[in-house]
Amino acid sequence: MRFNGRRGAGQGNEGEGVCPGKERRRHWHARMHARMQQRWRSSVRVRIVMMFVVLALVMAAVFVGGMKRSFSSTWAEAAQPMLMDYADRLVAELGTPPDVVRAQALVDRLPITIRIVGPTVNWESNPGDDMHPRGGWLRDRDHDDSMFSTERWFVRPTADGHKIIFGWAPRLWQLAPRAAGWTTLCVLLLLVVVAYGLVSRLLRPLIDIREGAQRFGRGEFTQPIPIRRNDDLGDLAQRVNTMASDIQAMLDAKRGLLLALSHELRSPLTRARLNAELLPATPEGEAEREALLRDLNEMRDLISDLLESERLASPHAALQREPVDLAVLVREIVAEMPGAQVVRLELADGLPPQAIDRMRVRLMVRNLLDNALRYSAGAPQPPTVTLRVPAEAEGGAELEVRDFGPGVDDAQLERLTEPFYRTDGARARATGGVGLGMYLCRLIAEAHGGRLTVRNAHPGLQISVRFG
């Protein structure tokens, strides 16, 4: 019983060791098959080369079939008298009765076999072989009169009653097809390689255009598409380069307009805010003064958010990334915000530094905290900020901000991150803001390669930002 138990355990371990290997090989083959299918569907070069190969095979089949039919009908009828005359000359050369020595000399000199059947001489050059290795000319070893008919050019009678049967040498039928097959295969492979090289050279400008379009889509306009030939593809590459130059000029003009707008609008707002602060602080005008300052601050924040959202909405937004400890950054933001001391922090220890834009992430966290504090007024619990490492990601981080306010209707969740969208009901305009905060937070998350999700936590709203 002990032996059986060990054997069963060994078999179980072996099965556990073999099955994963087989499973990995099966997945590897599946991936390779999917990759080949994808390459076949997406690669124009492979499809063109395969089209050439199929066309060459079809043409070769048509040519060989036509030649075979021609040789088997017209050519055979035209050549039969010459072959019969040549066979008669060989019979005359053998003499009467046929000389075996001369027959062997003919076999050594020519790629033929000779069989002599008669009253005095019975000899064959290849004992044990029929006259045709494929069984087409002499299928058995008997002396059937039908096989010795004088209507067949390779069976010739002599004056003394002998019959001489001519056939092709076996080595000719064994070596010629093999050599022809290997030669054909080598030539076909060589043609495929040459065709692939020519097609790759022909389509190289298209590959350059594709790579250039990818660079331009990432905002890299410093390296234009190389012009390799003065043909239609070269003209297309030149036009794409011209389009990229125009796009770069428009982006530069847009950035210049944003900077000018920022300067021109912020300067009068700063002067107006300064003048409002210098107004006499009298009891009669204190309420109007505070309202004016609040409106000016809202206008300043609106302009800043608009400019920042325009920068981040562009695919060419440049981030000033640096390694940042998110836990330390969150603590700094909470300490700076008035009224945020009540926020409950749940920050994981030992989080790896994240390569982020410190100023923009700071703006995002401030907006999320401000949103949570604004809608938590009168809630049973203060907002919660959670920072942790996602279970399915390595090296990333997830920031979660939750309030315990009234929440949002499920039908409106997907629109919370749209620009200038505001909900009705509990989260109305009386709470302040113009609907750019959540939109700006989403843009910042996406610019860092992450995503922002919003869901109802019942009670309250939960906003999660995934980094990495």
C-alpha distance (Angstrom), angle and dihedral (degrees) to the residues before:
residue distance angle dihedral
M1 . . .
R2 3.80 . .
F3 3.80 91.1 .
N4 3.79 92.4 49.9
G5 3.76 91.1 49.0
R6 3.79 92.4 52.6
R7 3.74 91.8 45.9
G8 3.77 91.9 51.7
A9 3.78 90.5 49.3
G10 3.79 91.1 49.2
Q11 3.76 91.3 50.5
G12 3.74 90.7 48.9
N13 3.79 91.9 51.7
E14 3.78 91.0 46.7
G15 3.76 90.6 50.7
E16 3.77 90.5 48.6
G17 3.79 89.0 50.9
V18 3.79 96.3 45.9
C19 3.78 100.8 42.1
P20 3.82 96.1 60.4
G21 3.80 89.5 48.3
K22 3.76 91.7 51.3
E23 3.76 90.3 45.3
R24 3.82 91.2 51.5
R25 3.79 91.2 48.7
R26 3.77 90.7 48.8
H27 3.81 91.1 50.3
W28 3.81 89.9 46.1
H29 3.81 91.6 52.5
A30 3.78 90.2 46.2
R31 3.81 91.0 51.2
M32 3.80 91.8 47.4
H33 3.80 90.6 48.7
A34 3.80 91.2 49.2
R35 3.81 90.1 46.4
M36 3.80 92.0 51.2
Q37 3.80 90.7 48.4
Q38 3.78 90.4 49.3
R39 3.80 91.1 48.0
W40 3.79 90.7 48.7
R41 3.78 91.6 50.6
S42 3.79 96.6 43.6
S43 3.83 103.0 33.8
V44 3.78 114.0 84.7
R45 3.80 90.7 -174.7
V46 3.81 93.9 59.8
R47 3.78 92.7 47.4
I48 3.80 93.3 48.7
V49 3.81 92.2 48.0
M50 3.81 91.4 48.3
M51 3.79 89.1 48.9
F52 3.81 89.7 53.8
V53 3.82 91.3 47.8
V54 3.81 93.1 49.7
L55 3.80 90.2 46.3
A56 3.82 90.6 50.5
L57 3.81 91.9 49.2
V58 3.80 92.0 49.1
M59 3.80 91.7 48.8
A60 3.81 91.2 47.4
A61 3.81 91.3 49.4
V62 3.80 91.4 49.3
F63 3.80 91.7 47.4
V64 3.81 94.7 47.1
G65 3.79 91.9 45.2
G66 3.78 92.2 50.0
M67 3.80 93.1 46.7
K68 3.79 91.3 47.4
R69 3.76 92.2 51.5
S70 3.77 91.0 46.0
F71 3.82 93.8 50.2
S72 3.79 92.7 43.6
S73 3.80 94.3 54.4
T74 3.78 121.7 16.6
W75 3.80 98.7 20.3
A76 3.82 93.3 46.4
E77 3.78 91.8 51.9
A78 3.80 91.8 48.1
A79 3.81 94.5 46.4
Q80 3.81 97.7 43.6
P81 3.86 96.0 85.8
M82 3.82 91.3 50.7
L83 3.79 92.6 47.8
M84 3.79 91.8 48.6
D85 3.80 90.8 49.5
Y86 3.81 90.3 48.9
A87 3.82 90.7 49.1
D88 3.82 89.9 51.1
R89 3.80 89.7 52.5
L90 3.80 90.7 51.7
V91 3.83 90.2 50.0
A92 3.80 89.8 50.8
E93 3.81 89.4 49.4
L94 3.81 90.3 54.8
G95 3.83 90.9 56.4
T96 3.81 132.9 -149.3
P97 2.94 115.1 -39.0
P98 3.83 92.7 22.8
D99 3.78 113.7 -99.4
V100 3.81 112.3 -130.7
V101 3.82 93.0 -156.9
R102 3.78 91.3 55.4
A103 3.80 90.4 45.9
Q104 3.81 90.7 53.5
A105 3.80 90.0 48.8
L106 3.80 89.7 53.2
V107 3.81 90.8 49.8
D108 3.80 90.9 50.2
R109 3.79 91.8 48.6
L110 3.78 100.9 40.7
P111 3.85 131.8 43.3
I112 3.82 92.0 -114.0
T113 3.78 140.8 104.7
I114 3.81 123.5 -135.5
R115 3.76 129.1 -156.4
I116 3.81 121.3 -174.1
V117 3.79 119.7 -161.6
G118 3.79 121.6 178.1
P119 3.80 149.6 107.9
T120 3.83 96.2 -71.0
V121 3.83 108.0 15.7
N122 3.81 124.7 49.1
W123 3.76 110.9 168.8
E124 3.76 139.3 139.2
S125 3.78 130.6 -170.5
N126 3.81 94.8 -138.5
P127 3.81 109.9 39.2
G128 3.76 112.4 -158.1
D129 3.83 93.9 22.1
D130 3.74 127.0 98.3
M131 3.75 118.2 -130.9
H132 3.76 93.0 -95.7
P133 3.80 123.8 33.6
R134 3.78 91.8 -145.0
G135 3.81 93.5 53.2
G136 3.80 94.3 -117.0
W137 3.82 100.4 119.5
L138 3.79 105.9 28.8
R139 3.78 114.2 13.6
D140 3.82 99.6 178.1
R141 3.79 141.7 18.5
D142 3.76 100.0 -112.6
H143 3.79 124.6 105.6
D144 3.73 99.0 -110.8
D145 3.79 110.3 174.0
S146 3.78 90.4 -139.9
M147 3.79 89.2 65.3
F148 3.81 92.0 53.1
S149 3.78 97.4 50.5
T150 3.78 114.0 142.6
E151 3.81 88.3 -136.0
R152 3.81 87.3 76.3
W153 3.81 110.6 80.0
F154 3.83 93.4 -144.5
V155 3.84 93.6 57.5
R156 3.80 110.7 68.9
P157 3.84 126.2 172.7
T158 3.79 125.0 -141.7
A159 3.81 130.3 -142.4
D160 3.81 92.9 -107.3
G161 3.82 95.1 55.4
H162 3.80 100.3 -93.6
K163 3.79 123.8 132.6
I164 3.77 121.3 -146.6
I165 3.79 117.5 -158.4
F166 3.79 118.7 -161.3
G167 3.80 123.9 -160.7
W168 3.77 139.7 161.8
A169 3.79 118.2 -86.0
P170 3.83 113.6 -101.3
R171 3.80 92.0 -127.7
L172 3.79 89.3 61.5
W173 3.79 92.2 57.4
Q174 3.79 93.5 41.8
L175 3.79 100.0 46.7
A176 3.78 104.2 31.1
P177 3.82 98.1 61.0
R178 3.80 91.8 43.3
A179 3.78 93.4 49.4
A180 3.78 91.1 44.1
G181 3.81 90.7 49.2
W182 3.80 94.6 50.5
T183 3.79 91.2 44.2
T184 3.78 91.5 49.9
L185 3.80 91.4 48.4
C186 3.80 92.9 49.3
V187 3.79 92.2 47.2
L188 3.81 90.3 48.2
L189 3.81 92.3 50.5
L190 3.79 90.4 47.2
L191 3.79 90.2 50.8
V192 3.81 90.7 49.7
V193 3.82 91.5 51.5
V194 3.81 92.3 46.7
A195 3.80 91.7 45.9
Y196 3.81 91.7 49.3
G197 3.79 90.9 50.1
L198 3.79 92.7 48.6
V199 3.80 93.0 46.3
S200 3.82 91.2 47.2
R201 3.78 90.0 51.6
L202 3.79 90.4 46.7
L203 3.81 93.2 50.0
R204 3.80 97.0 39.2
P205 3.83 91.8 101.0
L206 3.81 89.3 56.2
I207 3.81 90.0 53.3
D208 3.81 89.5 49.7
I209 3.81 89.8 50.7
R210 3.82 91.4 50.0
E211 3.82 92.7 49.5
G212 3.80 90.7 45.3
A213 3.80 91.6 51.1
Q214 3.81 89.3 52.1
R215 3.82 90.7 51.4
F216 3.80 92.0 47.9
G217 3.81 90.0 49.2
R218 3.82 89.0 56.3
G219 3.80 90.5 50.5
E220 3.84 95.7 -106.3
F221 3.79 103.5 137.4
T222 3.80 98.2 154.5
Q223 3.83 94.9 89.5
P224 3.82 113.4 56.5
I225 3.79 125.2 -160.2
P226 3.82 111.0 -85.1
I227 3.81 116.1 -115.8
R228 3.81 105.6 -135.4
R229 3.81 102.6 167.1
N230 3.76 139.0 20.3
D231 3.79 96.4 -124.1
D232 3.79 137.4 95.4
L233 3.81 92.7 -66.8
G234 3.78 91.0 49.4
D235 3.79 89.8 50.9
L236 3.81 89.8 49.6
A237 3.82 91.1 51.4
Q238 3.81 90.0 50.0
R239 3.79 91.7 51.2
V240 3.82 91.3 49.2
N241 3.82 89.4 51.4
T242 3.79 89.5 51.1
M243 3.81 90.6 50.0
A244 3.83 90.1 49.8
S245 3.81 90.2 51.8
D246 3.80 90.3 51.2
I247 3.82 91.3 48.7
Q248 3.79 91.0 49.8
A249 3.79 90.0 50.1
M250 3.82 91.3 50.6
L251 3.81 91.6 48.4
D252 3.78 91.1 49.9
A253 3.80 89.9 49.1
K254 3.80 90.2 49.4
R255 3.78 92.0 50.9
G256 3.79 90.2 48.2
L257 3.81 90.4 50.3
L258 3.81 91.3 50.2
L259 3.78 91.9 50.8
A260 3.80 92.3 46.9
L261 3.80 91.6 46.7
S262 3.79 90.9 49.1
H263 3.78 92.3 50.8
E264 3.79 96.5 42.4
L265 3.80 94.7 48.0
R266 3.77 99.3 39.1
S267 3.78 94.7 51.4
P268 3.85 96.9 60.5
L269 3.80 90.4 40.1
T270 3.78 90.5 53.7
R271 3.81 91.1 49.3
A272 3.80 91.8 47.1
R273 3.81 91.1 49.6
L274 3.79 91.1 48.3
N275 3.81 91.4 49.8
A276 3.80 90.3 48.8
E277 3.79 91.7 52.2
L278 3.82 90.4 50.0
L279 3.78 92.6 56.4
P280 3.81 113.5 112.9
A281 3.79 110.3 -90.0
T282 3.80 96.9 -127.9
P283 3.81 122.3 160.5
E284 3.79 90.5 -121.4
G285 3.83 95.7 55.2
E286 3.80 100.6 31.5
A287 3.81 94.1 97.1
E288 3.83 92.9 49.3
R289 3.79 90.8 45.8
E290 3.81 92.9 52.6
A291 3.81 91.3 46.5
L292 3.82 91.0 50.9
L293 3.80 92.0 49.4
R294 3.79 90.8 47.6
D295 3.82 91.6 51.7
L296 3.80 91.8 47.4
N297 3.79 91.3 50.1
E298 3.78 90.0 49.2
M299 3.79 90.8 51.5
R300 3.79 90.6 48.6
D301 3.80 91.7 50.8
L302 3.79 91.0 45.3
I303 3.81 92.2 54.2
S304 3.80 91.6 46.3
D305 3.80 92.2 49.4
L306 3.79 92.4 46.7
L307 3.79 92.9 51.4
E308 3.79 93.2 44.8
S309 3.80 92.9 47.4
E310 3.81 90.3 50.7
R311 3.78 90.5 52.4
L312 3.80 94.0 47.6
A313 3.81 95.1 42.6
S314 3.79 89.0 62.6
P315 3.83 115.0 87.5
H316 3.80 87.5 -135.0
A317 3.79 95.9 63.1
A318 3.80 110.2 141.5
L319 3.80 116.7 -141.8
Q320 3.78 123.0 -156.9
R321 3.79 95.7 -137.4
E322 3.78 122.9 -167.7
P323 3.83 134.9 155.8
V324 3.81 106.6 -85.4
D325 3.80 131.0 179.5
L326 3.81 101.5 -132.0
A327 3.81 93.8 -161.0
V328 3.80 91.8 57.0
L329 3.80 91.1 44.9
V330 3.81 92.8 51.8
R331 3.81 91.4 49.8
E332 3.81 90.8 50.7
I333 3.81 92.3 50.8
V334 3.80 93.0 48.0
A335 3.81 90.8 49.5
E336 3.82 92.0 51.2
M337 3.81 98.4 47.1
P338 3.79 116.5 86.4
G339 3.79 112.0 -120.8
A340 3.82 92.9 11.6
Q341 3.81 93.3 107.4
V342 3.81 88.4 90.5
V343 3.82 91.2 61.2
R344 3.80 112.6 113.3
L345 3.82 112.4 -132.1
E346 3.79 124.2 -153.1
L347 3.79 103.3 179.6
A348 3.79 120.4 168.8
D349 3.79 117.6 -129.7
G350 3.77 124.7 -122.6
L351 3.80 97.1 25.4
P352 3.83 112.4 166.8
P353 3.81 115.8 -115.6
Q354 3.80 113.7 -94.5
A355 3.82 123.9 -136.8
I356 3.81 98.3 -126.3
D357 3.78 141.5 138.3
R358 3.81 101.2 -96.8
M359 3.82 97.7 -155.9
R360 3.79 95.8 47.3
V361 3.80 94.4 45.0
R362 3.80 88.3 48.2
L363 3.81 88.4 54.0
M364 3.81 91.0 49.0
V365 3.83 94.1 50.1
R366 3.80 91.4 46.5
N367 3.80 91.1 51.9
L368 3.81 92.1 48.3
L369 3.82 92.5 48.0
D370 3.78 92.3 45.1
N371 3.79 89.7 50.5
A372 3.82 91.7 49.1
L373 3.82 93.8 47.1
R374 3.78 92.8 46.8
Y375 3.81 94.0 54.4
S376 3.81 95.5 38.6
A377 3.78 94.2 69.6
G378 3.79 106.1 129.3
A379 3.83 92.5 5.0
P380 3.83 118.3 141.3
Q381 3.84 92.2 -120.3
P382 3.81 135.1 31.6
P383 3.81 120.4 -113.0
T384 3.79 119.6 -80.7
V385 3.81 127.0 -139.6
T386 3.81 114.4 -161.8
L387 3.80 125.6 -173.3
R388 3.79 119.4 -175.0
V389 3.80 144.9 141.9
P390 3.82 113.5 -98.4
A391 3.79 113.6 -117.1
E392 3.82 93.6 -131.0
A393 3.83 97.1 45.7
E394 3.79 131.8 71.7
G395 3.78 119.3 -145.3
G396 3.82 94.7 -1.1
A397 3.78 131.4 109.8
E398 3.79 137.5 -145.5
L399 3.80 124.6 -148.1
E400 3.79 118.1 -160.4
V401 3.82 126.3 -172.3
R402 3.81 118.5 -173.9
D403 3.76 132.7 179.9
F404 3.79 128.3 -168.8
G405 3.77 97.5 -138.5
P406 3.81 130.3 119.7
G407 3.81 95.2 -67.4
V408 3.80 127.7 -147.9
D409 3.78 133.4 -79.6
D410 3.78 111.6 -94.4
A411 3.80 90.9 -123.7
Q412 3.83 89.9 61.2
L413 3.81 99.3 47.1
E414 3.79 96.0 90.7
R415 3.81 91.5 52.4
L416 3.79 97.8 50.4
T417 3.81 91.9 91.5
E418 3.81 94.4 50.4
P419 3.83 117.2 108.4
F420 3.82 115.7 -94.6
Y421 3.81 92.6 0.0
R422 3.77 115.3 143.9
T423 3.76 128.7 179.4
D424 3.73 123.7 -131.3
G425 3.77 123.8 -132.0
A426 3.80 119.5 36.8
R427 3.81 95.2 0.4
A428 3.80 95.5 54.4
R429 3.77 133.7 144.0
A430 3.78 90.9 -85.1
T431 3.80 87.8 77.7
G432 3.80 90.9 62.2
G433 3.77 133.5 -120.7
V434 3.78 132.1 90.7
G435 3.82 101.2 -115.6
L436 3.79 100.6 -92.1
G437 3.80 100.3 106.3
M438 3.81 99.0 79.2
Y439 3.80 91.4 39.3
L440 3.78 90.8 53.9
C441 3.81 90.9 47.9
R442 3.79 90.6 53.6
L443 3.80 91.8 49.8
I444 3.80 91.6 50.7
A445 3.81 91.7 49.9
E446 3.81 92.6 48.5
A447 3.81 92.3 45.9
H448 3.82 87.5 59.0
G449 3.80 91.7 51.3
G450 3.81 93.0 -103.9
R451 3.77 135.7 104.7
L452 3.79 139.0 -124.0
T453 3.79 121.5 -139.4
V454 3.80 129.4 -172.9
R455 3.80 126.8 -160.6
N456 3.77 139.7 159.5
A457 3.81 112.1 -102.0
H458 3.82 96.1 -169.9
P459 2.90 102.7 -103.6
G460 3.76 107.9 34.9
L461 3.77 136.2 -10.3
Q462 3.81 126.2 -67.7
I463 3.81 120.3 -155.2
S464 3.83 118.9 -170.7
V465 3.80 126.3 -168.4
R466 3.80 118.7 -166.3
F467 3.81 119.6 -155.7
G468 3.82 123.7 -165.4
